[in-house]
């Protein structure tokens, strides 16, 4: 019985070694949670800007003057939302990188190697294509496609990258694709879809990954 358990432990160890050599396994669940919180904060600030814009352009606020006195405010709102999106991305990237770096140190896994490079390119290519699509959508004034485009191309990037990292990333990508596809036909609630996809789903994913992969290690350290 003892020899059988020892053999199972050795097989498990070999399996872990093979996964480490072919997959990037240092993704931290806390990284997902932090990215989701940043997304929710960004969505809140964006909602404040949009609510103020709608109020200032309402007949109650504007009287009979229409929106002529605010003819440049639409472009100002677009620029403000763009800045919020960029700051949200930077904050999410920095916090995610920090927690991933910390986990790689704990697990003695390299942060940058051949597997990481493959993961990087499989993530960047769909995101770059999505960026071009969204840029052209903005140029043509199709702002209603921005949210759904972000979710769909991000979902494609996650599914494509899941071959080189934790398999659970694939399911997060599927959820993003489903949300983005629904948003194509329900465009009036883009910010809600955006906050759900980049905020709520990331937090749920982060909690599941922390519970599954990191909680046991922290309990062992505490003991």
PyMOL commands that place a pseudoatom at each C-alpha (Angstrom):
pseudoatom trace, name=CA, resn=UNK, resi=1, chain=A, elem=C, hetatm=0, pos=[0.000, 0.000, 0.000]
pseudoatom trace, name=CA, resn=UNK, resi=2, chain=A, elem=C, hetatm=0, pos=[2.834, 2.338, 0.917]
pseudoatom trace, name=CA, resn=UNK, resi=3, chain=A, elem=C, hetatm=0, pos=[4.646, 1.595, -2.342]
pseudoatom trace, name=CA, resn=UNK, resi=4, chain=A, elem=C, hetatm=0, pos=[1.452, 2.246, -4.296]
pseudoatom trace, name=CA, resn=UNK, resi=5, chain=A, elem=C, hetatm=0, pos=[0.988, 5.651, -2.627]
pseudoatom trace, name=CA, resn=UNK, resi=6, chain=A, elem=C, hetatm=0, pos=[4.613, 6.485, -3.261]
pseudoatom trace, name=CA, resn=UNK, resi=7, chain=A, elem=C, hetatm=0, pos=[4.243, 5.582, -6.935]
pseudoatom trace, name=CA, resn=UNK, resi=8, chain=A, elem=C, hetatm=0, pos=[1.161, 7.795, -7.212]
pseudoatom trace, name=CA, resn=UNK, resi=9, chain=A, elem=C, hetatm=0, pos=[3.069, 10.672, -5.630]
pseudoatom trace, name=CA, resn=UNK, resi=10, chain=A, elem=C, hetatm=0, pos=[5.919, 10.182, -8.079]
pseudoatom trace, name=CA, resn=UNK, resi=11, chain=A, elem=C, hetatm=0, pos=[3.513, 10.139, -11.035]
pseudoatom trace, name=CA, resn=UNK, resi=12, chain=A, elem=C, hetatm=0, pos=[1.864, 13.320, -9.738]
pseudoatom trace, name=CA, resn=UNK, resi=13, chain=A, elem=C, hetatm=0, pos=[5.272, 14.944, -9.402]
pseudoatom trace, name=CA, resn=UNK, resi=14, chain=A, elem=C, hetatm=0, pos=[6.204, 13.972, -12.971]
pseudoatom trace, name=CA, resn=UNK, resi=15, chain=A, elem=C, hetatm=0, pos=[2.881, 15.315, -14.239]
pseudoatom trace, name=CA, resn=UNK, resi=16, chain=A, elem=C, hetatm=0, pos=[3.477, 18.638, -12.452]
pseudoatom trace, name=CA, resn=UNK, resi=17, chain=A, elem=C, hetatm=0, pos=[6.965, 18.841, -13.930]
pseudoatom trace, name=CA, resn=UNK, resi=18, chain=A, elem=C, hetatm=0, pos=[5.606, 18.263, -17.432]
pseudoatom trace, name=CA, resn=UNK, resi=19, chain=A, elem=C, hetatm=0, pos=[2.914, 20.922, -16.954]
pseudoatom trace, name=CA, resn=UNK, resi=20, chain=A, elem=C, hetatm=0, pos=[5.501, 23.416, -15.727]
pseudoatom trace, name=CA, resn=UNK, resi=21, chain=A, elem=C, hetatm=0, pos=[7.602, 22.806, -18.832]
pseudoatom trace, name=CA, resn=UNK, resi=22, chain=A, elem=C, hetatm=0, pos=[4.719, 23.238, -21.298]
pseudoatom trace, name=CA, resn=UNK, resi=23, chain=A, elem=C, hetatm=0, pos=[2.339, 25.624, -19.523]
pseudoatom trace, name=CA, resn=UNK, resi=24, chain=A, elem=C, hetatm=0, pos=[2.602, 28.894, -17.634]
pseudoatom trace, name=CA, resn=UNK, resi=25, chain=A, elem=C, hetatm=0, pos=[1.182, 27.864, -14.251]
pseudoatom trace, name=CA, resn=UNK, resi=26, chain=A, elem=C, hetatm=0, pos=[2.087, 30.904, -12.150]
pseudoatom trace, name=CA, resn=UNK, resi=27, chain=A, elem=C, hetatm=0, pos=[-1.132, 32.800, -12.765]
pseudoatom trace, name=CA, resn=UNK, resi=28, chain=A, elem=C, hetatm=0, pos=[-2.466, 33.955, -9.417]
pseudoatom trace, name=CA, resn=UNK, resi=29, chain=A, elem=C, hetatm=0, pos=[-6.116, 33.922, -8.447]
pseudoatom trace, name=CA, resn=UNK, resi=30, chain=A, elem=C, hetatm=0, pos=[-5.540, 37.199, -6.634]
pseudoatom trace, name=CA, resn=UNK, resi=31, chain=A, elem=C, hetatm=0, pos=[-4.439, 38.667, -9.974]
pseudoatom trace, name=CA, resn=UNK, resi=32, chain=A, elem=C, hetatm=0, pos=[-7.884, 37.907, -11.376]
pseudoatom trace, name=CA, resn=UNK, resi=33, chain=A, elem=C, hetatm=0, pos=[-9.581, 39.437, -8.344]
pseudoatom trace, name=CA, resn=UNK, resi=34, chain=A, elem=C, hetatm=0, pos=[-7.471, 42.602, -8.519]
pseudoatom trace, name=CA, resn=UNK, resi=35, chain=A, elem=C, hetatm=0, pos=[-8.101, 42.985, -12.263]
pseudoatom trace, name=CA, resn=UNK, resi=36, chain=A, elem=C, hetatm=0, pos=[-11.833, 42.581, -11.680]
pseudoatom trace, name=CA, resn=UNK, resi=37, chain=A, elem=C, hetatm=0, pos=[-11.854, 45.205, -8.936]
pseudoatom trace, name=CA, resn=UNK, resi=38, chain=A, elem=C, hetatm=0, pos=[-9.987, 47.639, -11.198]
pseudoatom trace, name=CA, resn=UNK, resi=39, chain=A, elem=C, hetatm=0, pos=[-12.547, 47.014, -13.956]
pseudoatom trace, name=CA, resn=UNK, resi=40, chain=A, elem=C, hetatm=0, pos=[-15.461, 47.660, -11.589]
pseudoatom trace, name=CA, resn=UNK, resi=41, chain=A, elem=C, hetatm=0, pos=[-13.830, 50.872, -10.391]
pseudoatom trace, name=CA, resn=UNK, resi=42, chain=A, elem=C, hetatm=0, pos=[-13.307, 51.987, -13.993]
pseudoatom trace, name=CA, resn=UNK, resi=43, chain=A, elem=C, hetatm=0, pos=[-16.929, 51.146, -14.844]
pseudoatom trace, name=CA, resn=UNK, resi=44, chain=A, elem=C, hetatm=0, pos=[-18.128, 53.216, -11.880]
pseudoatom trace, name=CA, resn=UNK, resi=45, chain=A, elem=C, hetatm=0, pos=[-16.127, 56.280, -12.977]
pseudoatom trace, name=CA, resn=UNK, resi=46, chain=A, elem=C, hetatm=0, pos=[-17.332, 55.841, -16.565]
pseudoatom trace, name=CA, resn=UNK, resi=47, chain=A, elem=C, hetatm=0, pos=[-20.932, 55.604, -15.385]
pseudoatom trace, name=CA, resn=UNK, resi=48, chain=A, elem=C, hetatm=0, pos=[-20.513, 58.848, -13.430]
pseudoatom trace, name=CA, resn=UNK, resi=49, chain=A, elem=C, hetatm=0, pos=[-19.263, 60.641, -16.546]
pseudoatom trace, name=CA, resn=UNK, resi=50, chain=A, elem=C, hetatm=0, pos=[-22.066, 59.254, -18.717]
pseudoatom trace, name=CA, resn=UNK, resi=51, chain=A, elem=C, hetatm=0, pos=[-24.743, 60.107, -16.136]
pseudoatom trace, name=CA, resn=UNK, resi=52, chain=A, elem=C, hetatm=0, pos=[-23.479, 63.676, -15.887]
pseudoatom trace, name=CA, resn=UNK, resi=53, chain=A, elem=C, hetatm=0, pos=[-23.394, 63.995, -19.680]
pseudoatom trace, name=CA, resn=UNK, resi=54, chain=A, elem=C, hetatm=0, pos=[-26.978, 62.726, -19.993]
pseudoatom trace, name=CA, resn=UNK, resi=55, chain=A, elem=C, hetatm=0, pos=[-28.161, 65.076, -17.263]
pseudoatom trace, name=CA, resn=UNK, resi=56, chain=A, elem=C, hetatm=0, pos=[-26.532, 68.127, -18.827]
pseudoatom trace, name=CA, resn=UNK, resi=57, chain=A, elem=C, hetatm=0, pos=[-28.138, 67.288, -22.170]
pseudoatom trace, name=CA, resn=UNK, resi=58, chain=A, elem=C, hetatm=0, pos=[-31.607, 66.647, -20.791]
pseudoatom trace, name=CA, resn=UNK, resi=59, chain=A, elem=C, hetatm=0, pos=[-34.420, 69.184, -21.448]
pseudoatom trace, name=CA, resn=UNK, resi=60, chain=A, elem=C, hetatm=0, pos=[-34.750, 69.638, -17.687]
pseudoatom trace, name=CA, resn=UNK, resi=61, chain=A, elem=C, hetatm=0, pos=[-31.210, 70.974, -17.477]
pseudoatom trace, name=CA, resn=UNK, resi=62, chain=A, elem=C, hetatm=0, pos=[-30.917, 72.543, -20.897]
pseudoatom trace, name=CA, resn=UNK, resi=63, chain=A, elem=C, hetatm=0, pos=[-34.308, 74.065, -21.491]
pseudoatom trace, name=CA, resn=UNK, resi=64, chain=A, elem=C, hetatm=0, pos=[-35.028, 75.024, -25.081]
pseudoatom trace, name=CA, resn=UNK, resi=65, chain=A, elem=C, hetatm=0, pos=[-31.398, 75.496, -26.014]
pseudoatom trace, name=CA, resn=UNK, resi=66, chain=A, elem=C, hetatm=0, pos=[-31.087, 71.879, -27.144]
pseudoatom trace, name=CA, resn=UNK, resi=67, chain=A, elem=C, hetatm=0, pos=[-27.577, 70.491, -27.212]
pseudoatom trace, name=CA, resn=UNK, resi=68, chain=A, elem=C, hetatm=0, pos=[-25.983, 73.196, -29.320]
pseudoatom trace, name=CA, resn=UNK, resi=69, chain=A, elem=C, hetatm=0, pos=[-24.238, 74.854, -26.402]
pseudoatom trace, name=CA, resn=UNK, resi=70, chain=A, elem=C, hetatm=0, pos=[-22.684, 71.469, -25.650]
pseudoatom trace, name=CA, resn=UNK, resi=71, chain=A, elem=C, hetatm=0, pos=[-21.743, 70.558, -29.206]
pseudoatom trace, name=CA, resn=UNK, resi=72, chain=A, elem=C, hetatm=0, pos=[-18.164, 69.736, -28.182]
pseudoatom trace, name=CA, resn=UNK, resi=73, chain=A, elem=C, hetatm=0, pos=[-19.080, 67.837, -25.034]
pseudoatom trace, name=CA, resn=UNK, resi=74, chain=A, elem=C, hetatm=0, pos=[-19.680, 64.557, -26.903]
pseudoatom trace, name=CA, resn=UNK, resi=75, chain=A, elem=C, hetatm=0, pos=[-16.051, 64.477, -28.004]
pseudoatom trace, name=CA, resn=UNK, resi=76, chain=A, elem=C, hetatm=0, pos=[-14.998, 65.466, -24.480]
pseudoatom trace, name=CA, resn=UNK, resi=77, chain=A, elem=C, hetatm=0, pos=[-16.965, 62.544, -23.046]
pseudoatom trace, name=CA, resn=UNK, resi=78, chain=A, elem=C, hetatm=0, pos=[-15.366, 60.158, -25.551]
pseudoatom trace, name=CA, resn=UNK, resi=79, chain=A, elem=C, hetatm=0, pos=[-11.901, 61.369, -24.564]
pseudoatom trace, name=CA, resn=UNK, resi=80, chain=A, elem=C, hetatm=0, pos=[-12.718, 61.040, -20.861]
pseudoatom trace, name=CA, resn=UNK, resi=81, chain=A, elem=C, hetatm=0, pos=[-13.986, 57.490, -21.311]
pseudoatom trace, name=CA, resn=UNK, resi=82, chain=A, elem=C, hetatm=0, pos=[-10.876, 56.629, -23.317]
pseudoatom trace, name=CA, resn=UNK, resi=83, chain=A, elem=C, hetatm=0, pos=[-8.647, 57.943, -20.513]
pseudoatom trace, name=CA, resn=UNK, resi=84, chain=A, elem=C, hetatm=0, pos=[-10.619, 55.963, -17.932]
pseudoatom trace, name=CA, resn=UNK, resi=85, chain=A, elem=C, hetatm=0, pos=[-10.231, 52.802, -20.039]
pseudoatom trace, name=CA, resn=UNK, resi=86, chain=A, elem=C, hetatm=0, pos=[-6.465, 53.314, -20.386]
pseudoatom trace, name=CA, resn=UNK, resi=87, chain=A, elem=C, hetatm=0, pos=[-5.982, 53.988, -16.657]
pseudoatom trace, name=CA, resn=UNK, resi=88, chain=A, elem=C, hetatm=0, pos=[-8.115, 50.960, -15.802]
pseudoatom trace, name=CA, resn=UNK, resi=89, chain=A, elem=C, hetatm=0, pos=[-6.014, 48.753, -18.077]
pseudoatom trace, name=CA, resn=UNK, resi=90, chain=A, elem=C, hetatm=0, pos=[-2.755, 50.062, -16.606]
pseudoatom trace, name=CA, resn=UNK, resi=91, chain=A, elem=C, hetatm=0, pos=[-3.956, 49.537, -13.027]
pseudoatom trace, name=CA, resn=UNK, resi=92, chain=A, elem=C, hetatm=0, pos=[-5.202, 46.019, -13.817]
pseudoatom trace, name=CA, resn=UNK, resi=93, chain=A, elem=C, hetatm=0, pos=[-1.962, 45.120, -15.602]
pseudoatom trace, name=CA, resn=UNK, resi=94, chain=A, elem=C, hetatm=0, pos=[0.283, 46.377, -12.794]
pseudoatom trace, name=CA, resn=UNK, resi=95, chain=A, elem=C, hetatm=0, pos=[-1.639, 44.632, -10.013]
pseudoatom trace, name=CA, resn=UNK, resi=96, chain=A, elem=C, hetatm=0, pos=[-1.969, 41.396, -12.018]
pseudoatom trace, name=CA, resn=UNK, resi=97, chain=A, elem=C, hetatm=0, pos=[1.745, 41.402, -12.847]
pseudoatom trace, name=CA, resn=UNK, resi=98, chain=A, elem=C, hetatm=0, pos=[2.662, 42.005, -9.206]
pseudoatom trace, name=CA, resn=UNK, resi=99, chain=A, elem=C, hetatm=0, pos=[0.628, 39.077, -7.861]
pseudoatom trace, name=CA, resn=UNK, resi=100, chain=A, elem=C, hetatm=0, pos=[1.707, 36.794, -10.713]
pseudoatom trace, name=CA, resn=UNK, resi=101, chain=A, elem=C, hetatm=0, pos=[5.366, 37.684, -10.079]
pseudoatom trace, name=CA, resn=UNK, resi=102, chain=A, elem=C, hetatm=0, pos=[4.920, 36.977, -6.383]
pseudoatom trace, name=CA, resn=UNK, resi=103, chain=A, elem=C, hetatm=0, pos=[3.344, 33.590, -7.109]
pseudoatom trace, name=CA, resn=UNK, resi=104, chain=A, elem=C, hetatm=0, pos=[6.121, 32.664, -9.555]
pseudoatom trace, name=CA, resn=UNK, resi=105, chain=A, elem=C, hetatm=0, pos=[8.643, 33.311, -6.787]
pseudoatom trace, name=CA, resn=UNK, resi=106, chain=A, elem=C, hetatm=0, pos=[6.726, 31.111, -4.352]
pseudoatom trace, name=CA, resn=UNK, resi=107, chain=A, elem=C, hetatm=0, pos=[6.422, 28.252, -6.836]
pseudoatom trace, name=CA, resn=UNK, resi=108, chain=A, elem=C, hetatm=0, pos=[9.980, 28.687, -8.180]
pseudoatom trace, name=CA, resn=UNK, resi=109, chain=A, elem=C, hetatm=0, pos=[8.588, 28.959, -11.711]
pseudoatom trace, name=CA, resn=UNK, resi=110, chain=A, elem=C, hetatm=0, pos=[10.283, 31.140, -14.347]
pseudoatom trace, name=CA, resn=UNK, resi=111, chain=A, elem=C, hetatm=0, pos=[8.277, 34.239, -15.209]
pseudoatom trace, name=CA, resn=UNK, resi=112, chain=A, elem=C, hetatm=0, pos=[9.724, 34.553, -18.710]
pseudoatom trace, name=CA, resn=UNK, resi=113, chain=A, elem=C, hetatm=0, pos=[10.707, 31.535, -20.793]
pseudoatom trace, name=CA, resn=UNK, resi=114, chain=A, elem=C, hetatm=0, pos=[9.710, 29.826, -24.033]
pseudoatom trace, name=CA, resn=UNK, resi=115, chain=A, elem=C, hetatm=0, pos=[6.256, 28.950, -22.703]
pseudoatom trace, name=CA, resn=UNK, resi=116, chain=A, elem=C, hetatm=0, pos=[5.642, 32.538, -21.624]
pseudoatom trace, name=CA, resn=UNK, resi=117, chain=A, elem=C, hetatm=0, pos=[6.630, 33.789, -25.068]
pseudoatom trace, name=CA, resn=UNK, resi=118, chain=A, elem=C, hetatm=0, pos=[4.154, 31.431, -26.736]
pseudoatom trace, name=CA, resn=UNK, resi=119, chain=A, elem=C, hetatm=0, pos=[1.480, 32.492, -24.254]
pseudoatom trace, name=CA, resn=UNK, resi=120, chain=A, elem=C, hetatm=0, pos=[2.268, 36.139, -24.973]
pseudoatom trace, name=CA, resn=UNK, resi=121, chain=A, elem=C, hetatm=0, pos=[1.912, 35.859, -28.760]
pseudoatom trace, name=CA, resn=UNK, resi=122, chain=A, elem=C, hetatm=0, pos=[-1.220, 33.716, -28.588]
pseudoatom trace, name=CA, resn=UNK, resi=123, chain=A, elem=C, hetatm=0, pos=[-2.789, 36.411, -26.406]
pseudoatom trace, name=CA, resn=UNK, resi=124, chain=A, elem=C, hetatm=0, pos=[-1.529, 39.470, -28.261]
pseudoatom trace, name=CA, resn=UNK, resi=125, chain=A, elem=C, hetatm=0, pos=[-2.529, 38.483, -31.798]
pseudoatom trace, name=CA, resn=UNK, resi=126, chain=A, elem=C, hetatm=0, pos=[-6.323, 38.335, -31.152]
pseudoatom trace, name=CA, resn=UNK, resi=127, chain=A, elem=C, hetatm=0, pos=[-6.098, 41.449, -28.977]
pseudoatom trace, name=CA, resn=UNK, resi=128, chain=A, elem=C, hetatm=0, pos=[-4.215, 43.351, -31.694]
pseudoatom trace, name=CA, resn=UNK, resi=129, chain=A, elem=C, hetatm=0, pos=[-6.814, 42.352, -34.296]
pseudoatom trace, name=CA, resn=UNK, resi=130, chain=A, elem=C, hetatm=0, pos=[-9.536, 43.450, -31.892]
pseudoatom trace, name=CA, resn=UNK, resi=131, chain=A, elem=C, hetatm=0, pos=[-7.778, 46.750, -31.313]
pseudoatom trace, name=CA, resn=UNK, resi=132, chain=A, elem=C, hetatm=0, pos=[-7.740, 47.485, -35.028]
pseudoatom trace, name=CA, resn=UNK, resi=133, chain=A, elem=C, hetatm=0, pos=[-11.430, 46.579, -35.303]
pseudoatom trace, name=CA, resn=UNK, resi=134, chain=A, elem=C, hetatm=0, pos=[-12.363, 48.834, -32.385]
pseudoatom trace, name=CA, resn=UNK, resi=135, chain=A, elem=C, hetatm=0, pos=[-10.235, 51.702, -33.672]
pseudoatom trace, name=CA, resn=UNK, resi=136, chain=A, elem=C, hetatm=0, pos=[-11.990, 51.542, -37.030]
pseudoatom trace, name=CA, resn=UNK, resi=137, chain=A, elem=C, hetatm=0, pos=[-15.376, 51.327, -35.295]
pseudoatom trace, name=CA, resn=UNK, resi=138, chain=A, elem=C, hetatm=0, pos=[-14.604, 54.546, -33.418]
pseudoatom trace, name=CA, resn=UNK, resi=139, chain=A, elem=C, hetatm=0, pos=[-13.502, 56.258, -36.644]
pseudoatom trace, name=CA, resn=UNK, resi=140, chain=A, elem=C, hetatm=0, pos=[-16.797, 55.290, -38.282]
pseudoatom trace, name=CA, resn=UNK, resi=141, chain=A, elem=C, hetatm=0, pos=[-18.799, 56.355, -35.251]
pseudoatom trace, name=CA, resn=UNK, resi=142, chain=A, elem=C, hetatm=0, pos=[-20.036, 52.850, -34.393]
pseudoatom trace, name=CA, resn=UNK, resi=143, chain=A, elem=C, hetatm=0, pos=[-19.607, 53.335, -30.663]
pseudoatom trace, name=CA, resn=UNK, resi=144, chain=A, elem=C, hetatm=0, pos=[-22.301, 50.770, -29.898]
pseudoatom trace, name=CA, resn=UNK, resi=145, chain=A, elem=C, hetatm=0, pos=[-19.890, 48.006, -30.994]
pseudoatom trace, name=CA, resn=UNK, resi=146, chain=A, elem=C, hetatm=0, pos=[-17.088, 48.960, -28.604]
pseudoatom trace, name=CA, resn=UNK, resi=147, chain=A, elem=C, hetatm=0, pos=[-18.224, 46.971, -25.573]
pseudoatom trace, name=CA, resn=UNK, resi=148, chain=A, elem=C, hetatm=0, pos=[-19.209, 43.831, -27.446]
pseudoatom trace, name=CA, resn=UNK, resi=149, chain=A, elem=C, hetatm=0, pos=[-15.996, 44.003, -29.500]
pseudoatom trace, name=CA, resn=UNK, resi=150, chain=A, elem=C, hetatm=0, pos=[-13.872, 44.247, -26.350]
pseudoatom trace, name=CA, resn=UNK, resi=151, chain=A, elem=C, hetatm=0, pos=[-15.557, 41.221, -24.810]
pseudoatom trace, name=CA, resn=UNK, resi=152, chain=A, elem=C, hetatm=0, pos=[-15.490, 39.078, -27.962]
pseudoatom trace, name=CA, resn=UNK, resi=153, chain=A, elem=C, hetatm=0, pos=[-11.857, 39.665, -28.888]
pseudoatom trace, name=CA, resn=UNK, resi=154, chain=A, elem=C, hetatm=0, pos=[-10.754, 39.332, -25.264]
pseudoatom trace, name=CA, resn=UNK, resi=155, chain=A, elem=C, hetatm=0, pos=[-12.630, 36.036, -25.054]
pseudoatom trace, name=CA, resn=UNK, resi=156, chain=A, elem=C, hetatm=0, pos=[-10.917, 34.828, -28.233]
pseudoatom trace, name=CA, resn=UNK, resi=157, chain=A, elem=C, hetatm=0, pos=[-7.533, 35.792, -26.771]
pseudoatom trace, name=CA, resn=UNK, resi=158, chain=A, elem=C, hetatm=0, pos=[-8.214, 33.822, -23.587]
pseudoatom trace, name=CA, resn=UNK, resi=159, chain=A, elem=C, hetatm=0, pos=[-9.364, 30.719, -25.452]
pseudoatom trace, name=CA, resn=UNK, resi=160, chain=A, elem=C, hetatm=0, pos=[-6.348, 30.923, -27.753]
pseudoatom trace, name=CA, resn=UNK, resi=161, chain=A, elem=C, hetatm=0, pos=[-3.937, 31.400, -24.831]
pseudoatom trace, name=CA, resn=UNK, resi=162, chain=A, elem=C, hetatm=0, pos=[-5.422, 28.606, -22.715]
pseudoatom trace, name=CA, resn=UNK, resi=163, chain=A, elem=C, hetatm=0, pos=[-3.236, 26.065, -24.560]
pseudoatom trace, name=CA, resn=UNK, resi=164, chain=A, elem=C, hetatm=0, pos=[-0.200, 27.462, -22.758]
pseudoatom trace, name=CA, resn=UNK, resi=165, chain=A, elem=C, hetatm=0, pos=[-1.553, 28.202, -19.294]
pseudoatom trace, name=CA, resn=UNK, resi=166, chain=A, elem=C, hetatm=0, pos=[-4.192, 27.024, -16.837]
pseudoatom trace, name=CA, resn=UNK, resi=167, chain=A, elem=C, hetatm=0, pos=[-7.079, 25.291, -18.557]
pseudoatom trace, name=CA, resn=UNK, resi=168, chain=A, elem=C, hetatm=0, pos=[-9.647, 27.256, -16.543]
pseudoatom trace, name=CA, resn=UNK, resi=169, chain=A, elem=C, hetatm=0, pos=[-8.756, 30.323, -18.600]
pseudoatom trace, name=CA, resn=UNK, resi=170, chain=A, elem=C, hetatm=0, pos=[-10.650, 28.702, -21.493]
pseudoatom trace, name=CA, resn=UNK, resi=171, chain=A, elem=C, hetatm=0, pos=[-13.941, 28.778, -19.583]
pseudoatom trace, name=CA, resn=UNK, resi=172, chain=A, elem=C, hetatm=0, pos=[-13.458, 32.424, -18.691]
pseudoatom trace, name=CA, resn=UNK, resi=173, chain=A, elem=C, hetatm=0, pos=[-12.918, 33.064, -22.400]
pseudoatom trace, name=CA, resn=UNK, resi=174, chain=A, elem=C, hetatm=0, pos=[-16.134, 31.217, -23.285]
pseudoatom trace, name=CA, resn=UNK, resi=175, chain=A, elem=C, hetatm=0, pos=[-18.068, 33.362, -20.817]
pseudoatom trace, name=CA, resn=UNK, resi=176, chain=A, elem=C, hetatm=0, pos=[-16.592, 36.545, -22.306]
pseudoatom trace, name=CA, resn=UNK, resi=177, chain=A, elem=C, hetatm=0, pos=[-17.568, 35.385, -25.809]
pseudoatom trace, name=CA, resn=UNK, resi=178, chain=A, elem=C, hetatm=0, pos=[-21.124, 34.650, -24.723]
pseudoatom trace, name=CA, resn=UNK, resi=179, chain=A, elem=C, hetatm=0, pos=[-21.495, 38.036, -23.017]
pseudoatom trace, name=CA, resn=UNK, resi=180, chain=A, elem=C, hetatm=0, pos=[-20.062, 39.879, -26.013]
pseudoatom trace, name=CA, resn=UNK, resi=181, chain=A, elem=C, hetatm=0, pos=[-22.347, 38.034, -28.420]
pseudoatom trace, name=CA, resn=UNK, resi=182, chain=A, elem=C, hetatm=0, pos=[-25.433, 38.851, -26.347]
pseudoatom trace, name=CA, resn=UNK, resi=183, chain=A, elem=C, hetatm=0, pos=[-24.321, 42.475, -26.165]
pseudoatom trace, name=CA, resn=UNK, resi=184, chain=A, elem=C, hetatm=0, pos=[-24.361, 42.671, -29.987]
pseudoatom trace, name=CA, resn=UNK, resi=185, chain=A, elem=C, hetatm=0, pos=[-28.168, 42.461, -29.846]
pseudoatom trace, name=CA, resn=UNK, resi=186, chain=A, elem=C, hetatm=0, pos=[-28.631, 44.267, -26.533]
pseudoatom trace, name=CA, resn=UNK, resi=187, chain=A, elem=C, hetatm=0, pos=[-26.531, 47.377, -27.058]
pseudoatom trace, name=CA, resn=UNK, resi=188, chain=A, elem=C, hetatm=0, pos=[-28.266, 49.678, -24.609]
pseudoatom trace, name=CA, resn=UNK, resi=189, chain=A, elem=C, hetatm=0, pos=[-26.510, 48.146, -21.613]
pseudoatom trace, name=CA, resn=UNK, resi=190, chain=A, elem=C, hetatm=0, pos=[-22.925, 48.124, -22.826]
pseudoatom trace, name=CA, resn=UNK, resi=191, chain=A, elem=C, hetatm=0, pos=[-21.405, 49.384, -19.582]
pseudoatom trace, name=CA, resn=UNK, resi=192, chain=A, elem=C, hetatm=0, pos=[-23.236, 46.707, -17.580]
pseudoatom trace, name=CA, resn=UNK, resi=193, chain=A, elem=C, hetatm=0, pos=[-21.926, 43.987, -19.919]
pseudoatom trace, name=CA, resn=UNK, resi=194, chain=A, elem=C, hetatm=0, pos=[-18.437, 45.481, -19.720]
pseudoatom trace, name=CA, resn=UNK, resi=195, chain=A, elem=C, hetatm=0, pos=[-18.486, 45.568, -15.907]
pseudoatom trace, name=CA, resn=UNK, resi=196, chain=A, elem=C, hetatm=0, pos=[-19.843, 42.011, -15.791]
pseudoatom trace, name=CA, resn=UNK, resi=197, chain=A, elem=C, hetatm=0, pos=[-17.275, 40.608, -18.220]
pseudoatom trace, name=CA, resn=UNK, resi=198, chain=A, elem=C, hetatm=0, pos=[-14.152, 42.386, -17.055]
pseudoatom trace, name=CA, resn=UNK, resi=199, chain=A, elem=C, hetatm=0, pos=[-15.184, 42.897, -13.437]
pseudoatom trace, name=CA, resn=UNK, resi=200, chain=A, elem=C, hetatm=0, pos=[-17.521, 40.264, -12.017]
pseudoatom trace, name=CA, resn=UNK, resi=201, chain=A, elem=C, hetatm=0, pos=[-16.286, 37.313, -14.110]
pseudoatom trace, name=CA, resn=UNK, resi=202, chain=A, elem=C, hetatm=0, pos=[-12.644, 38.076, -13.284]
pseudoatom trace, name=CA, resn=UNK, resi=203, chain=A, elem=C, hetatm=0, pos=[-13.427, 38.198, -9.574]
pseudoatom trace, name=CA, resn=UNK, resi=204, chain=A, elem=C, hetatm=0, pos=[-15.328, 34.892, -9.716]
pseudoatom trace, name=CA, resn=UNK, resi=205, chain=A, elem=C, hetatm=0, pos=[-12.516, 33.312, -11.744]
pseudoatom trace, name=CA, resn=UNK, resi=206, chain=A, elem=C, hetatm=0, pos=[-9.905, 34.665, -9.312]
pseudoatom trace, name=CA, resn=UNK, resi=207, chain=A, elem=C, hetatm=0, pos=[-11.718, 33.298, -6.274]
pseudoatom trace, name=CA, resn=UNK, resi=208, chain=A, elem=C, hetatm=0, pos=[-12.087, 29.855, -7.871]
pseudoatom trace, name=CA, resn=UNK, resi=209, chain=A, elem=C, hetatm=0, pos=[-8.421, 29.751, -8.894]
pseudoatom trace, name=CA, resn=UNK, resi=210, chain=A, elem=C, hetatm=0, pos=[-7.224, 30.932, -5.496]
pseudoatom trace, name=CA, resn=UNK, resi=211, chain=A, elem=C, hetatm=0, pos=[-9.369, 28.329, -3.743]
pseudoatom trace, name=CA, resn=UNK, resi=212, chain=A, elem=C, hetatm=0, pos=[-8.247, 25.562, -6.088]
pseudoatom trace, name=CA, resn=UNK, resi=213, chain=A, elem=C, hetatm=0, pos=[-4.515, 26.274, -6.485]
pseudoatom trace, name=CA, resn=UNK, resi=214, chain=A, elem=C, hetatm=0, pos=[-3.291, 28.648, -3.776]
pseudoatom trace, name=CA, resn=UNK, resi=215, chain=A, elem=C, hetatm=0, pos=[-5.369, 28.049, -0.670]
pseudoatom trace, name=CA, resn=UNK, resi=216, chain=A, elem=C, hetatm=0, pos=[-3.830, 24.634, -0.003]
pseudoatom trace, name=CA, resn=UNK, resi=217, chain=A, elem=C, hetatm=0, pos=[-0.322, 26.048, -0.272]
pseudoatom trace, name=CA, resn=UNK, resi=218, chain=A, elem=C, hetatm=0, pos=[-1.091, 28.854, 2.146]
pseudoatom trace, name=CA, resn=UNK, resi=219, chain=A, elem=C, hetatm=0, pos=[-2.569, 26.398, 4.641]
pseudoatom trace, name=CA, resn=UNK, resi=220, chain=A, elem=C, hetatm=0, pos=[0.598, 24.291, 4.455]
pseudoatom trace, name=CA, resn=UNK, resi=221, chain=A, elem=C, hetatm=0, pos=[2.730, 27.388, 5.071]
pseudoatom trace, name=CA, resn=UNK, resi=222, chain=A, elem=C, hetatm=0, pos=[0.569, 28.327, 8.071]
pseudoatom trace, name=CA, resn=UNK, resi=223, chain=A, elem=C, hetatm=0, pos=[0.880, 24.813, 9.529]
for i in range(1, 223): cmd.bond("trace and resi %d" % i, "trace and resi %d" % (i + 1))
show_as sticks, trace
zoom trace
